[in-house]
Amino acid sequence: MKKNIGVIGAGSMGMAMALNLQKKGFYVAIRDIRTDVETKARTHGLDVANSPASLAEKAEFIIISVVNAAQAHQVLFDKEGVTSISAAGKTILLTPTIAPEDTEAISKQLLAHGYSVLDAPVSGGPVRAQAGTMSLMLAGDSDVIAQNSSVLEALSDRIFKLGPRLGDGARYKLVNNLVAGMNLIAASEAVALGQKLGLDTNKLVALMSASSGQSMMLDDRLPRALANDYSPHAYAYILTKDVALGLSMAESAGSHLPMAEHALEIFKATLARGYDELDDSAVLKTLLD
């Protein structure tokens, strides 16, 4: 019998995961504070819970897909949070990109309440999340992973099992997102240079995509940016947050990352221009200003 699924935080990634699981035959309910998200969920036939607690009453596998640690703490531990409901037979999947120490602290509290916990950041964007082809960075007890294998394999065909230490999912994800941020800035700087040189920037992007300058961020972000489409597939403020968290983690480890520091400055400048809720490819607008 398939587990009942709850998704708390049905933004672009949370909604995509919910729709993927629904398509594969799981019962799925969502909880979000935005009425437009609730309307979209109902349109797709998803149940909508009026609180994290009411969602947790039915759900055996609860995906937390909020933005930051403060939001995760709120939906889990507030008066009407998940942990106000009996933990019997329930697993929490922590997908937000947050600091490893926050993942560890939240996990410790959940374990103390009797919940099973998996530290599981995701990557790849909403299209891949809805297709079940996103990357799932999975840290946690091997028995908990095995007990939830049907859900995890439905969520992703690219599961990276990282070991039992909760917090390592966050560590791997932040290293990845540092590279993503640097790649996006590098590709955007190259395109900005190409424009100043009088090159056809669409041809430049196509050339780099087929050559040694290729990166996922170049392939995915820059064609949309060149079409002046900055509708948010991934908000600029999110990757800014992630790069800042990655640099903080690096500093704690005694590492100096000058390229990432430069990338963060460009991201901060992008937010300062009011582009925080545009797609993160809006860094190109900043570089062309």
C-alpha positions in Angstrom: 0.0 0.0 0.0 1.3 3.4 -1.0 2.1 5.9 1.8 0.0 9.1 2.2 2.1 12.1 1.4 2.0 15.6 2.8 4.0 18.6 1.3 4.4 21.7 3.4 5.5 24.6 1.3 4.0 24.2 -2.2 6.1 26.7 -4.1 7.7 25.8 -7.4 9.6 22.8 -6.1 7.1 21.7 -3.5 4.2 21.8 -6.0 6.2 20.0 -8.6 7.1 17.2 -6.2 3.4 16.9 -5.2 2.2 16.7 -8.8 4.8 14.1 -9.6 3.8 11.9 -6.6 0.1 12.4 -7.4 0.7 11.2 -11.0 2.3 8.1 -9.7 -0.7 7.2 -7.6 0.1 8.6 -4.2 -2.5 10.4 -2.1 -1.0 13.9 -1.7 -2.1 16.9 0.5 -0.3 20.3 0.6 -0.1 23.0 3.1 0.8 26.6 2.1 -0.1 30.0 3.4 -0.8 31.5 0.0 -4.3 31.3 -1.4 -3.2 31.3 -5.0 -1.1 28.1 -4.3 -4.1 26.5 -2.6 -6.3 27.3 -5.6 -3.7 25.8 -7.9 -3.5 22.7 -5.7 -7.3 22.2 -5.8 -7.3 22.7 -9.5 -4.9 19.7 -9.8 -7.0 17.6 -7.5 -4.6 17.8 -4.5 -6.1 18.1 -1.0 -5.3 21.2 1.0 -4.7 21.2 4.7 -5.5 24.2 6.9 -2.5 23.7 9.1 0.7 21.6 9.3 -0.9 19.7 12.1 -4.0 18.7 10.1 -1.8 17.7 7.2 0.3 15.5 9.6 -2.8 13.7 10.9 -3.2 11.9 7.5 0.3 11.9 6.1 2.9 9.2 6.8 5.6 10.8 4.8 5.9 14.6 5.2 8.0 16.7 2.8 9.2 20.0 4.2 9.8 22.4 1.2 10.0 25.8 2.7 12.6 28.5 2.1 14.7 28.7 5.3 15.3 27.3 8.7 13.0 29.7 10.5 10.1 28.6 8.3 11.0 24.9 8.8 11.1 25.5 12.6 7.7 27.2 12.5 5.8 24.5 10.5 7.4 21.7 12.5 7.4 23.0 16.1 4.8 25.8 16.5 1.5 25.2 18.3 -0.2 23.8 15.2 3.0 22.4 13.8 3.7 18.9 12.6 5.1 17.8 16.0 1.8 18.5 17.7 0.6 15.2 16.1 1.7 11.8 17.2 4.9 10.7 15.4 4.0 7.1 15.1 5.1 5.7 11.7 5.9 9.1 10.3 9.0 10.2 8.4 10.0 13.8 7.8 11.9 14.7 4.6 13.8 17.9 5.0 14.4 19.5 1.6 15.2 23.2 2.3 18.7 24.5 1.5 19.7 25.6 5.0 22.9 25.6 7.1 24.1 22.2 8.2 23.9 23.2 11.8 20.3 24.1 11.4 19.6 20.8 9.7 21.3 19.0 12.6 19.4 21.0 15.3 16.0 20.5 13.6 16.7 16.8 13.1 17.7 16.4 16.7 14.4 17.9 17.8 12.4 15.8 15.4 14.1 12.6 16.6 13.4 13.6 20.2 9.7 13.8 19.2 9.9 10.2 17.8 9.9 11.1 14.1 12.1 9.4 11.5 14.2 12.1 9.6 15.9 12.2 6.3 18.1 15.2 5.3 17.3 15.5 1.6 18.0 18.7 -0.3 17.0 18.7 -3.9 18.3 20.2 -7.1 17.3 20.5 -10.7 14.4 22.9 -10.8 10.6 22.4 -11.0 10.5 20.8 -14.5 12.8 18.0 -13.4 11.1 17.8 -10.0 7.7 17.2 -11.7 9.3 14.7 -14.0 10.9 12.8 -11.1 14.4 13.4 -12.5 15.7 16.0 -10.0 18.8 15.2 -7.9 18.0 14.0 -4.4 20.8 14.4 -1.9 20.0 11.9 0.8 21.6 11.6 4.3 20.1 9.5 7.1 19.7 6.1 8.6 19.8 3.3 6.0 16.8 1.6 7.5 14.7 4.7 7.2 15.7 5.1 3.6 14.8 1.4 2.9 11.4 1.8 4.6 10.6 4.8 2.4 12.2 3.6 -0.8 9.0 3.6 -2.8 8.4 7.3 -2.2 12.0 8.3 -2.6 12.3 6.4 -5.9 9.1 8.1 -7.1 10.5 11.5 -6.2 13.7 11.0 -8.1 15.7 8.7 -10.3 18.9 10.4 -9.3 19.3 9.6 -5.6 22.7 10.2 -4.0 23.0 8.3 -0.8 25.5 10.3 1.3 25.7 8.3 4.5 24.0 8.4 7.9 25.1 11.7 9.3 22.2 14.2 9.3 23.5 17.5 8.0 25.6 16.1 5.2 22.8 16.5 2.7 23.0 20.2 3.5 26.7 20.2 3.2 26.7 18.5 -0.2 23.9 20.8 -1.5 25.7 24.0 -0.4 28.9 22.9 -2.2 26.8 22.2 -5.3 25.1 25.6 -5.1 28.3 27.5 -4.7 29.3 26.0 -8.0 25.9 26.8 -9.5 26.2 30.4 -8.4 29.7 30.8 -9.7 28.7 29.1 -13.1 25.8 31.5 -13.5 27.9 34.6 -12.8 30.7 33.3 -15.1 28.2 32.6 -17.9 26.5 36.0 -17.5 29.8 37.9 -17.4 30.8 36.1 -20.6 27.5 37.1 -22.3 27.8 40.7 -21.1 31.3 40.8 -22.6 30.1 39.3 -25.8 27.5 42.1 -26.1 30.1 44.8 -25.5 32.2 43.2 -28.2 29.4 43.4 -30.7 28.9 39.6 -30.8 25.5 37.9 -31.5 24.9 36.8 -27.9 22.5 34.0 -28.9 25.1 32.5 -31.2 27.6 32.9 -28.3 25.5 31.0 -25.9 24.9 28.2 -28.5 28.6 28.0 -29.1 29.5 27.9 -25.5 26.8 25.3 -24.8 28.5 23.0 -27.4 32.1 23.8 -26.3 34.3 23.9 -23.2 32.3 26.8 -21.7 29.2 24.7 -21.2 27.4 24.5 -17.9 23.8 23.6 -16.8 23.3 27.2 -15.7 24.4 28.5 -19.1 22.1 26.1 -20.9 19.1 26.7 -18.7 19.3 30.4 -17.7 20.9 32.4 -20.4 18.6 31.6 -23.3 15.7 32.8 -21.3 17.6 35.9 -20.1 18.5 36.8 -23.7 14.8 36.6 -24.6 14.2 39.1 -21.7 12.2 36.4 -19.9 13.0 36.8 -16.2 9.8 35.1 -14.9 11.0 33.2 -11.9 11.9 29.5 -12.4 14.3 30.0 -9.4 14.1 33.3 -7.5 17.2 35.4 -7.4 17.0 35.8 -3.6 17.1 32.0 -3.2 20.4 31.5 -4.9 21.8 34.6 -3.1 20.8 33.0 0.2 22.4 29.7 -0.8 25.7 31.2 -1.9 25.9 33.2 1.3 25.2 30.0 3.3 27.9 28.1 1.4 30.4 30.9 2.1 29.6 30.8 5.8 30.1 27.1 5.8 33.4 27.4 4.0 34.6 30.1 6.4 33.7 27.7 9.3 35.9 25.1 7.6 38.8 27.5 7.2 38.4 27.8 3.4 38.7 31.0 1.4 36.6 31.0 -1.8 37.3 34.3 -3.7 35.3 33.3 -6.8 32.3 32.6 -4.7 32.8 35.8 -2.8 32.7 37.7 -6.1 29.6 35.8 -7.2 27.8 36.8 -4.0 28.6 40.5 -4.6 26.9 40.3 -8.0 23.9 38.5 -6.5 23.6 41.1 -3.7 23.8 43.9 -6.3 21.0 42.1 -8.2 18.8 42.2 -5.2 19.7 45.8 -4.5 18.3 46.7 -7.9 14.9 45.2 -6.9 15.3 42.0 -8.9 15.0 39.7 -5.9 11.8 38.0 -7.1 12.9 37.7 -10.7 14.6 34.6 -12.0 18.2 34.3 -10.8 19.3 34.9 -14.4 18.5 38.6 -13.6 22.2 38.8 -12.7 22.7 39.4 -16.4 20.6 42.5 -16.1 22.8 43.7 -13.3 25.9 43.1 -15.4 24.5 44.9 -18.4 23.3 48.0 -16.4 
